[in-house]
Amino acid sequence: MPELAVLLPGGRRHVLSLSFVRDGDEFLARLETDGGHITELKNRSLDQLLTLVAGELEDLLA
C-alpha cells in the first residue's frame, strides 16, 4: 500500500500507512505513523470499522 505524506500545522511531518484486510467474517485495519505508533482495529461490520478508522485519523490530524 502506498504511503501518504501529510504536512501538519507547525511544520511537523507524519507518514501514514493505512491498510485493510478481510479475515473470514471480520474486517481488519492497520494504521502506522512515522513515529512508530501502530493502531490495529477489527470489526465484523465494514461500516463500523471505517467509522473507527475515520475517528483515529481525525484524532491524529487534529
mmCIF file of the N, C-alpha and C atoms, coordinates in Angstrom:
data_MODEL
# 
_entry.id   MODEL 
# 
loop_
_atom_site.group_PDB 
_atom_site.id 
_atom_site.type_symbol 
_atom_site.label_atom_id 
_atom_site.label_alt_id 
_atom_site.label_comp_id 
_atom_site.label_asym_id 
_atom_site.label_entity_id 
_atom_site.label_seq_id 
_atom_site.pdbx_PDB_ins_code 
_atom_site.Cartn_x 
_atom_site.Cartn_y 
_atom_site.Cartn_z 
_atom_site.occupancy 
_atom_site.B_iso_or_equiv 
_atom_site.pdbx_formal_charge 
_atom_site.auth_seq_id 
_atom_site.auth_comp_id 
_atom_site.auth_asym_id 
_atom_site.auth_atom_id 
_atom_site.pdbx_PDB_model_num 
ATOM 1   N N  . MET A 1 1  ? 0.855   -1.174  0.000  1.00 0.00 ? 1  MET A N  1 
ATOM 2   C CA . MET A 1 1  ? 0.000   0.000   0.000  1.00 0.00 ? 1  MET A CA 1 
ATOM 3   C C  . MET A 1 1  ? 0.896   1.231   0.000  1.00 0.00 ? 1  MET A C  1 
ATOM 4   N N  . PRO A 1 2  ? 0.635   2.213   -0.830 1.00 0.00 ? 2  PRO A N  1 
ATOM 5   C CA . PRO A 1 2  ? 1.480   3.412   -0.870 1.00 0.00 ? 2  PRO A CA 1 
ATOM 6   C C  . PRO A 1 2  ? 1.344   4.237   0.400  1.00 0.00 ? 2  PRO A C  1 
ATOM 7   N N  . GLU A 1 3  ? 2.394   4.969   0.714  1.00 0.00 ? 3  GLU A N  1 
ATOM 8   C CA . GLU A 1 3  ? 2.380   5.824   1.893  1.00 0.00 ? 3  GLU A CA 1 
ATOM 9   C C  . GLU A 1 3  ? 1.962   7.229   1.504  1.00 0.00 ? 3  GLU A C  1 
ATOM 10  N N  . LEU A 1 4  ? 1.343   7.917   2.434  1.00 0.00 ? 4  LEU A N  1 
ATOM 11  C CA . LEU A 1 4  ? 0.848   9.266   2.212  1.00 0.00 ? 4  LEU A CA 1 
ATOM 12  C C  . LEU A 1 4  ? 1.579   10.202  3.159  1.00 0.00 ? 4  LEU A C  1 
ATOM 13  N N  . ALA A 1 5  ? 2.289   11.178  2.608  1.00 0.00 ? 5  ALA A N  1 
ATOM 14  C CA . ALA A 1 5  ? 2.989   12.147  3.445  1.00 0.00 ? 5  ALA A CA 1 
ATOM 15  C C  . ALA A 1 5  ? 2.038   13.313  3.717  1.00 0.00 ? 5  ALA A C  1 
ATOM 16  N N  . VAL A 1 6  ? 1.905   13.684  4.967  1.00 0.00 ? 6  VAL A N  1 
ATOM 17  C CA . VAL A 1 6  ? 0.995   14.754  5.369  1.00 0.00 ? 6  VAL A CA 1 
ATOM 18  C C  . VAL A 1 6  ? 1.786   15.799  6.130  1.00 0.00 ? 6  VAL A C  1 
ATOM 19  N N  . LEU A 1 7  ? 1.705   17.048  5.695  1.00 0.00 ? 7  LEU A N  1 
ATOM 20  C CA . LEU A 1 7  ? 2.348   18.152  6.397  1.00 0.00 ? 7  LEU A CA 1 
ATOM 21  C C  . LEU A 1 7  ? 1.314   18.785  7.318  1.00 0.00 ? 7  LEU A C  1 
ATOM 22  N N  . LEU A 1 8  ? 1.586   18.751  8.605  1.00 0.00 ? 8  LEU A N  1 
ATOM 23  C CA . LEU A 1 8  ? 0.652   19.270  9.601  1.00 0.00 ? 8  LEU A CA 1 
ATOM 24  C C  . LEU A 1 8  ? 1.012   20.705  9.984  1.00 0.00 ? 8  LEU A C  1 
ATOM 25  N N  . PRO A 1 9  ? 0.063   21.438  10.576 1.00 0.00 ? 9  PRO A N  1 
ATOM 26  C CA . PRO A 1 9  ? 0.368   22.788  11.057 1.00 0.00 ? 9  PRO A CA 1 
ATOM 27  C C  . PRO A 1 9  ? 1.584   22.766  11.983 1.00 0.00 ? 9  PRO A C  1 
ATOM 28  N N  . GLY A 1 10 ? 2.394   23.779  11.903 1.00 0.00 ? 10 GLY A N  1 
ATOM 29  C CA . GLY A 1 10 ? 3.599   23.846  12.719 1.00 0.00 ? 10 GLY A CA 1 
ATOM 30  C C  . GLY A 1 10 ? 4.789   23.174  12.047 1.00 0.00 ? 10 GLY A C  1 
ATOM 31  N N  . GLY A 1 11 ? 4.609   22.682  10.818 1.00 0.00 ? 11 GLY A N  1 
ATOM 32  C CA . GLY A 1 11 ? 5.721   22.097  10.084 1.00 0.00 ? 11 GLY A CA 1 
ATOM 33  C C  . GLY A 1 11 ? 6.040   20.656  10.433 1.00 0.00 ? 11 GLY A C  1 
ATOM 34  N N  . ARG A 1 12 ? 5.258   20.042  11.323 1.00 0.00 ? 12 ARG A N  1 
ATOM 35  C CA . ARG A 1 12 ? 5.518   18.635  11.653 1.00 0.00 ? 12 ARG A CA 1 
ATOM 36  C C  . ARG A 1 12 ? 5.100   17.763  10.485 1.00 0.00 ? 12 ARG A C  1 
ATOM 37  N N  . ARG A 1 13 ? 5.850   16.702  10.256 1.00 0.00 ? 13 ARG A N  1 
ATOM 38  C CA . ARG A 1 13 ? 5.562   15.811  9.138  1.00 0.00 ? 13 ARG A CA 1 
ATOM 39  C C  . ARG A 1 13 ? 5.337   14.397  9.649  1.00 0.00 ? 13 ARG A C  1 
ATOM 40  N N  . HIS A 1 14 ? 4.274   13.776  9.204  1.00 0.00 ? 14 HIS A N  1 
ATOM 41  C CA . HIS A 1 14 ? 3.966   12.397  9.557  1.00 0.00 ? 14 HIS A CA 1 
ATOM 42  C C  . HIS A 1 14 ? 3.763   11.600  8.272  1.00 0.00 ? 14 HIS A C  1 
ATOM 43  N N  . VAL A 1 15 ? 4.191   10.371  8.262  1.00 0.00 ? 15 VAL A N  1 
ATOM 44  C CA . VAL A 1 15 ? 3.935   9.471   7.147  1.00 0.00 ? 15 VAL A CA 1 
ATOM 45  C C  . VAL A 1 15 ? 2.946   8.425   7.639  1.00 0.00 ? 15 VAL A C  1 
ATOM 46  N N  . LEU A 1 16 ? 1.832   8.298   6.952  1.00 0.00 ? 16 LEU A N  1 
ATOM 47  C CA . LEU A 1 16 ? 0.791   7.360   7.358  1.00 0.00 ? 16 LEU A CA 1 
ATOM 48  C C  . LEU A 1 16 ? 0.738   6.188   6.397  1.00 0.00 ? 16 LEU A C  1 
ATOM 49  N N  . SER A 1 17 ? 0.571   5.012   6.945  1.00 0.00 ? 17 SER A N  1 
ATOM 50  C CA . SER A 1 17 ? 0.327   3.817   6.155  1.00 0.00 ? 17 SER A CA 1 
ATOM 51  C C  . SER A 1 17 ? -0.986  3.239   6.670  1.00 0.00 ? 17 SER A C  1 
ATOM 52  N N  . LEU A 1 18 ? -1.928  3.004   5.778  1.00 0.00 ? 18 LEU A N  1 
ATOM 53  C CA . LEU A 1 18 ? -3.237  2.507   6.173  1.00 0.00 ? 18 LEU A CA 1 
ATOM 54  C C  . LEU A 1 18 ? -3.581  1.320   5.294  1.00 0.00 ? 18 LEU A C  1 
ATOM 55  N N  . SER A 1 19 ? -3.901  0.196   5.919  1.00 0.00 ? 19 SER A N  1 
ATOM 56  C CA . SER A 1 19 ? -4.257  -0.992  5.141  1.00 0.00 ? 19 SER A CA 1 
ATOM 57  C C  . SER A 1 19 ? -5.505  -1.644  5.715  1.00 0.00 ? 19 SER A C  1 
ATOM 58  N N  . PHE A 1 20 ? -6.248  -2.302  4.837  1.00 0.00 ? 20 PHE A N  1 
ATOM 59  C CA . PHE A 1 20 ? -7.462  -3.018  5.203  1.00 0.00 ? 20 PHE A CA 1 
ATOM 60  C C  . PHE A 1 20 ? -7.351  -4.454  4.708  1.00 0.00 ? 20 PHE A C  1 
ATOM 61  N N  . VAL A 1 21 ? -7.848  -5.403  5.524  1.00 0.00 ? 21 VAL A N  1 
ATOM 62  C CA . VAL A 1 21 ? -7.830  -6.820  5.173  1.00 0.00 ? 21 VAL A CA 1 
ATOM 63  C C  . VAL A 1 21 ? -9.131  -7.446  5.654  1.00 0.00 ? 21 VAL A C  1 
ATOM 64  N N  . ARG A 1 22 ? -9.629  -8.384  4.884  1.00 0.00 ? 22 ARG A N  1 
ATOM 65  C CA . ARG A 1 22 ? -10.783 -9.165  5.344  1.00 0.00 ? 22 ARG A CA 1 
ATOM 66  C C  . ARG A 1 22 ? -10.272 -10.529 5.773  1.00 0.00 ? 22 ARG A C  1 
ATOM 67  N N  . ASP A 1 23 ? -10.644 -10.923 6.988  1.00 0.00 ? 23 ASP A N  1 
ATOM 68  C CA . ASP A 1 23 ? -10.231 -12.209 7.538  1.00 0.00 ? 23 ASP A CA 1 
ATOM 69  C C  . ASP A 1 23 ? -11.491 -12.974 7.937  1.00 0.00 ? 23 ASP A C  1 
ATOM 70  N N  . GLY A 1 24 ? -11.957 -13.838 7.052  1.00 0.00 ? 24 GLY A N  1 
ATOM 71  C CA . GLY A 1 24 ? -13.204 -14.560 7.319  1.00 0.00 ? 24 GLY A CA 1 
ATOM 72  C C  . GLY A 1 24 ? -14.372 -13.599 7.373  1.00 0.00 ? 24 GLY A C  1 
ATOM 73  N N  . ASP A 1 25 ? -15.029 -13.533 8.531  1.00 0.00 ? 25 ASP A N  1 
ATOM 74  C CA . ASP A 1 25 ? -16.179 -12.627 8.667  1.00 0.00 ? 25 ASP A CA 1 
ATOM 75  C C  . ASP A 1 25 ? -15.826 -11.340 9.400  1.00 0.00 ? 25 ASP A C  1 
ATOM 76  N N  . GLU A 1 26 ? -14.537 -11.063 9.566  1.00 0.00 ? 26 GLU A N  1 
ATOM 77  C CA . GLU A 1 26 ? -14.093 -9.820  10.205 1.00 0.00 ? 26 GLU A CA 1 
ATOM 78  C C  . GLU A 1 26 ? -13.263 -8.977  9.226  1.00 0.00 ? 26 GLU A C  1 
ATOM 79  N N  . PHE A 1 27 ? -13.327 -7.681  9.431  1.00 0.00 ? 27 PHE A N  1 
ATOM 80  C CA . PHE A 1 27 ? -12.519 -6.737  8.670  1.00 0.00 ? 27 PHE A CA 1 
ATOM 81  C C  . PHE A 1 27 ? -11.463 -6.160  9.606  1.00 0.00 ? 27 PHE A C  1 
ATOM 82  N N  . LEU A 1 28 ? -10.243 -6.043  9.120  1.00 0.00 ? 28 LEU A N  1 
ATOM 83  C CA . LEU A 1 28 ? -9.135  -5.526  9.918  1.00 0.00 ? 28 LEU A CA 1 
ATOM 84  C C  . LEU A 1 28 ? -8.572  -4.276  9.257  1.00 0.00 ? 28 LEU A C  1 
ATOM 85  N N  . ALA A 1 29 ? -8.145  -3.328  10.081 1.00 0.00 ? 29 ALA A N  1 
ATOM 86  C CA . ALA A 1 29 ? -7.478  -2.121  9.591  1.00 0.00 ? 29 ALA A CA 1 
ATOM 87  C C  . ALA A 1 29 ? -6.214  -1.916  10.416 1.00 0.00 ? 29 ALA A C  1 
ATOM 88  N N  . ARG A 1 30 ? -5.150  -1.431  9.758  1.00 0.00 ? 30 ARG A N  1 
ATOM 89  C CA . ARG A 1 30 ? -3.884  -1.157  10.442 1.00 0.00 ? 30 ARG A CA 1 
ATOM 90  C C  . ARG A 1 30 ? -3.397  0.218   10.001 1.00 0.00 ? 30 ARG A C  1 
ATOM 91  N N  . LEU A 1 31 ? -3.144  1.080   10.968 1.00 0.00 ? 31 LEU A N  1 
ATOM 92  C CA . LEU A 1 31 ? -2.683  2.444   10.730 1.00 0.00 ? 31 LEU A CA 1 
ATOM 93  C C  . LEU A 1 31 ? -1.324  2.602   11.396 1.00 0.00 ? 31 LEU A C  1 
ATOM 94  N N  . GLU A 1 32 ? -0.332  3.091   10.649 1.00 0.00 ? 32 GLU A N  1 
ATOM 95  C CA . GLU A 1 32 ? 1.018   3.268   11.191 1.00 0.00 ? 32 GLU A CA 1 
ATOM 96  C C  . GLU A 1 32 ? 1.538   4.672   10.864 1.00 0.00 ? 32 GLU A C  1 
ATOM 97  N N  . THR A 1 33 ? 2.163   5.305   11.863 1.00 0.00 ? 33 THR A N  1 
ATOM 98  C CA . THR A 1 33 ? 2.767   6.624   11.645 1.00 0.00 ? 33 THR A CA 1 
ATOM 99  C C  . THR A 1 33 ? 4.277   6.490   11.623 1.00 0.00 ? 33 THR A C  1 
ATOM 100 N N  . ASP A 1 34 ? 4.949   7.528   11.143 1.00 0.00 ? 34 ASP A N  1 
ATOM 101 C CA . ASP A 1 34 ? 6.411   7.504   11.098 1.00 0.00 ? 34 ASP A CA 1 
ATOM 102 C C  . ASP A 1 34 ? 7.023   7.555   12.486 1.00 0.00 ? 34 ASP A C  1 
ATOM 103 N N  . GLY A 1 35 ? 6.239   7.929   13.481 1.00 0.00 ? 35 GLY A N  1 
ATOM 104 C CA . GLY A 1 35 ? 6.713   7.945   14.862 1.00 0.00 ? 35 GLY A CA 1 
ATOM 105 C C  . GLY A 1 35 ? 6.660   6.567   15.514 1.00 0.00 ? 35 GLY A C  1 
ATOM 106 N N  . GLY A 1 36 ? 6.243   5.560   14.746 1.00 0.00 ? 36 GLY A N  1 
ATOM 107 C CA . GLY A 1 36 ? 6.210   4.207   15.271 1.00 0.00 ? 36 GLY A CA 1 
ATOM 108 C C  . GLY A 1 36 ? 4.899   3.816   15.917 1.00 0.00 ? 36 GLY A C  1 
ATOM 109 N N  . HIS A 1 37 ? 3.926   4.717   15.919 1.00 0.00 ? 37 HIS A N  1 
ATOM 110 C CA . HIS A 1 37 ? 2.620   4.409   16.511 1.00 0.00 ? 37 HIS A CA 1 
ATOM 111 C C  . HIS A 1 37 ? 1.823   3.520   15.558 1.00 0.00 ? 37 HIS A C  1 
ATOM 112 N N  . ILE A 1 38 ? 1.357   2.372   16.044 1.00 0.00 ? 38 ILE A N  1 
ATOM 113 C CA . ILE A 1 38 ? 0.562   1.452   15.238 1.00 0.00 ? 38 ILE A CA 1 
ATOM 114 C C  . ILE A 1 38 ? -0.777  1.240   15.926 1.00 0.00 ? 38 ILE A C  1 
ATOM 115 N N  . THR A 1 39 ? -1.842  1.392   15.153 1.00 0.00 ? 39 THR A N  1 
ATOM 116 C CA . THR A 1 39 ? -3.184  1.141   15.646 1.00 0.00 ? 39 THR A CA 1 
ATOM 117 C C  . THR A 1 39 ? -3.784  0.033   14.789 1.00 0.00 ? 39 THR A C  1 
ATOM 118 N N  . GLU A 1 40 ? -4.265  -1.009  15.433 1.00 0.00 ? 40 GLU A N  1 
ATOM 119 C CA . GLU A 1 40 ? -4.937  -2.090  14.724 1.00 0.00 ? 40 GLU A CA 1 
ATOM 120 C C  . GLU A 1 40 ? -6.368  -2.190  15.234 1.00 0.00 ? 40 GLU A C  1 
ATOM 121 N N  . LEU A 1 41 ? -7.303  -2.219  14.302 1.00 0.00 ? 41 LEU A N  1 
ATOM 122 C CA . LEU A 1 41 ? -8.723  -2.261  14.641 1.00 0.00 ? 41 LEU A CA 1 
ATOM 123 C C  . LEU A 1 41 ? -9.375  -3.411  13.892 1.00 0.00 ? 41 LEU A C  1 
ATOM 124 N N  . LYS A 1 42 ? -10.388 -4.021  14.492 1.00 0.00 ? 42 LYS A N  1 
ATOM 125 C CA . LYS A 1 42 ? -11.148 -5.032  13.778 1.00 0.00 ? 42 LYS A CA 1 
ATOM 126 C C  . LYS A 1 42 ? -12.616 -4.940  14.158 1.00 0.00 ? 42 LYS A C  1 
ATOM 127 N N  . ASN A 1 43 ? -13.465 -5.340  13.205 1.00 0.00 ? 43 ASN A N  1 
ATOM 128 C CA . ASN A 1 43 ? -14.899 -5.280  13.418 1.00 0.00 ? 43 ASN A CA 1 
ATOM 129 C C  . ASN A 1 43 ? -15.570 -6.189  12.397 1.00 0.00 ? 43 ASN A C  1 
ATOM 130 N N  . ARG A 1 44 ? -16.719 -6.711  12.750 1.00 0.00 ? 44 ARG A N  1 
ATOM 131 C CA . ARG A 1 44 ? -17.472 -7.559  11.809 1.00 0.00 ? 44 ARG A CA 1 
ATOM 132 C C  . ARG A 1 44 ? -18.192 -6.717  10.765 1.00 0.00 ? 44 ARG A C  1 
ATOM 133 N N  . SER A 1 45 ? -18.404 -5.443  11.055 1.00 0.00 ? 45 SER A N  1 
ATOM 134 C CA . SER A 1 45 ? -19.098 -4.542  10.136 1.00 0.00 ? 45 SER A CA 1 
ATOM 135 C C  . SER A 1 45 ? -18.098 -3.598  9.487  1.00 0.00 ? 45 SER A C  1 
ATOM 136 N N  . LEU A 1 46 ? -18.029 -3.608  8.167  1.00 0.00 ? 46 LEU A N  1 
ATOM 137 C CA . LEU A 1 46 ? -17.107 -2.718  7.463  1.00 0.00 ? 46 LEU A CA 1 
ATOM 138 C C  . LEU A 1 46 ? -17.453 -1.257  7.718  1.00 0.00 ? 46 LEU A C  1 
ATOM 139 N N  . ASP A 1 47 ? -18.733 -0.925  7.742  1.00 0.00 ? 47 ASP A N  1 
ATOM 140 C CA . ASP A 1 47 ? -19.156 0.455   8.015  1.00 0.00 ? 47 ASP A CA 1 
ATOM 141 C C  . ASP A 1 47 ? -18.648 0.933   9.371  1.00 0.00 ? 47 ASP A C  1 
ATOM 142 N N  . GLN A 1 48 ? -18.786 0.091   10.387 1.00 0.00 ? 48 GLN A N  1 
ATOM 143 C CA . GLN A 1 48 ? -18.336 0.468   11.731 1.00 0.00 ? 48 GLN A CA 1 
ATOM 144 C C  . GLN A 1 48 ? -16.814 0.579   11.783 1.00 0.00 ? 48 GLN A C  1 
ATOM 145 N N  . LEU A 1 49 ? -16.117 -0.314  11.089 1.00 0.00 ? 49 LEU A N  1 
ATOM 146 C CA . LEU A 1 49 ? -14.661 -0.247  11.049 1.00 0.00 ? 49 LEU A CA 1 
ATOM 147 C C  . LEU A 1 49 ? -14.196 1.050   10.396 1.00 0.00 ? 49 LEU A C  1 
ATOM 148 N N  . LEU A 1 50 ? -14.831 1.427   9.297  1.00 0.00 ? 50 LEU A N  1 
ATOM 149 C CA . LEU A 1 50 ? -14.465 2.677   8.623  1.00 0.00 ? 50 LEU A CA 1 
ATOM 150 C C  . LEU A 1 50 ? -14.728 3.884   9.522  1.00 0.00 ? 50 LEU A C  1 
ATOM 151 N N  . THR A 1 51 ? -15.781 3.841   10.319 1.00 0.00 ? 51 THR A N  1 
ATOM 152 C CA . THR A 1 51 ? -16.065 4.922   11.269 1.00 0.00 ? 51 THR A CA 1 
ATOM 153 C C  . THR A 1 51 ? -14.966 4.998   12.331 1.00 0.00 ? 51 THR A C  1 
ATOM 154 N N  . LEU A 1 52 ? -14.521 3.837   12.838 1.00 0.00 ? 52 LEU A N  1 
ATOM 155 C CA . LEU A 1 52 ? -13.431 3.814   13.820 1.00 0.00 ? 52 LEU A CA 1 
ATOM 156 C C  . LEU A 1 52 ? -12.137 4.365   13.231 1.00 0.00 ? 52 LEU A C  1 
ATOM 157 N N  . VAL A 1 53 ? -11.823 3.968   12.002 1.00 0.00 ? 53 VAL A N  1 
ATOM 158 C CA . VAL A 1 53 ? -10.605 4.446   11.334 1.00 0.00 ? 53 VAL A CA 1 
ATOM 159 C C  . VAL A 1 53 ? -10.681 5.950   11.113 1.00 0.00 ? 53 VAL A C  1 
ATOM 160 N N  . ALA A 1 54 ? -11.841 6.441   10.679 1.00 0.00 ? 54 ALA A N  1 
ATOM 161 C CA . ALA A 1 54 ? -12.005 7.884   10.474 1.00 0.00 ? 54 ALA A CA 1 
ATOM 162 C C  . ALA A 1 54 ? -11.770 8.641   11.779 1.00 0.00 ? 54 ALA A C  1 
ATOM 163 N N  . GLY A 1 55 ? -12.261 8.119   12.881 1.00 0.00 ? 55 GLY A N  1 
ATOM 164 C CA . GLY A 1 55 ? -12.027 8.754   14.192 1.00 0.00 ? 55 GLY A CA 1 
ATOM 165 C C  . GLY A 1 55 ? -10.560 8.780   14.559 1.00 0.00 ? 55 GLY A C  1 
ATOM 166 N N  . GLU A 1 56 ? -9.849  7.684   14.293 1.00 0.00 ? 56 GLU A N  1 
ATOM 167 C CA . GLU A 1 56 ? -8.403  7.637   14.576 1.00 0.00 ? 56 GLU A CA 1 
ATOM 168 C C  . GLU A 1 56 ? -7.663  8.665   13.730 1.00 0.00 ? 56 GLU A C  1 
ATOM 169 N N  . LEU A 1 57 ? -8.006  8.762   12.452 1.00 0.00 ? 57 LEU A N  1 
ATOM 170 C CA . LEU A 1 57 ? -7.356  9.735   11.569 1.00 0.00 ? 57 LEU A CA 1 
ATOM 171 C C  . LEU A 1 57 ? -7.649  11.160  12.013 1.00 0.00 ? 57 LEU A C  1 
ATOM 172 N N  . GLU A 1 58 ? -8.883  11.411  12.406 1.00 0.00 ? 58 GLU A N  1 
ATOM 173 C CA . GLU A 1 58 ? -9.264  12.738  12.884 1.00 0.00 ? 58 GLU A CA 1 
ATOM 174 C C  . GLU A 1 58 ? -8.450  13.123  14.111 1.00 0.00 ? 58 GLU A C  1 
ATOM 175 N N  . ASP A 1 59 ? -8.300  12.187  15.053 1.00 0.00 ? 59 ASP A N  1 
ATOM 176 C CA . ASP A 1 59 ? -7.504  12.449  16.264 1.00 0.00 ? 59 ASP A CA 1 
ATOM 177 C C  . ASP A 1 59 ? -6.045  12.708  15.917 1.00 0.00 ? 59 ASP A C  1 
ATOM 178 N N  . LEU A 1 60 ? -5.512  11.945  14.980 1.00 0.00 ? 60 LEU A N  1 
ATOM 179 C CA . LEU A 1 60 ? -4.113  12.081  14.596 1.00 0.00 ? 60 LEU A CA 1 
ATOM 180 C C  . LEU A 1 60 ? -3.847  13.431  13.929 1.00 0.00 ? 60 LEU A C  1 
ATOM 181 N N  . LEU A 1 61 ? -4.764  13.867  13.105 1.00 0.00 ? 61 LEU A N  1 
ATOM 182 C CA . LEU A 1 61 ? -4.552  15.097  12.337 1.00 0.00 ? 61 LEU A CA 1 
ATOM 183 C C  . LEU A 1 61 ? -5.064  16.347  13.035 1.00 0.00 ? 61 LEU A C  1 
ATOM 184 N N  . ALA A 1 62 ? -5.697  16.194  14.195 1.00 0.00 ? 62 ALA A N  1 
ATOM 185 C CA . ALA A 1 62 ? -6.239  17.353  14.921 1.00 0.00 ? 62 ALA A CA 1 
ATOM 186 C C  . ALA A 1 62 ? -5.157  18.112  15.645 1.00 0.00 ? 62 ALA A C  1 
# 
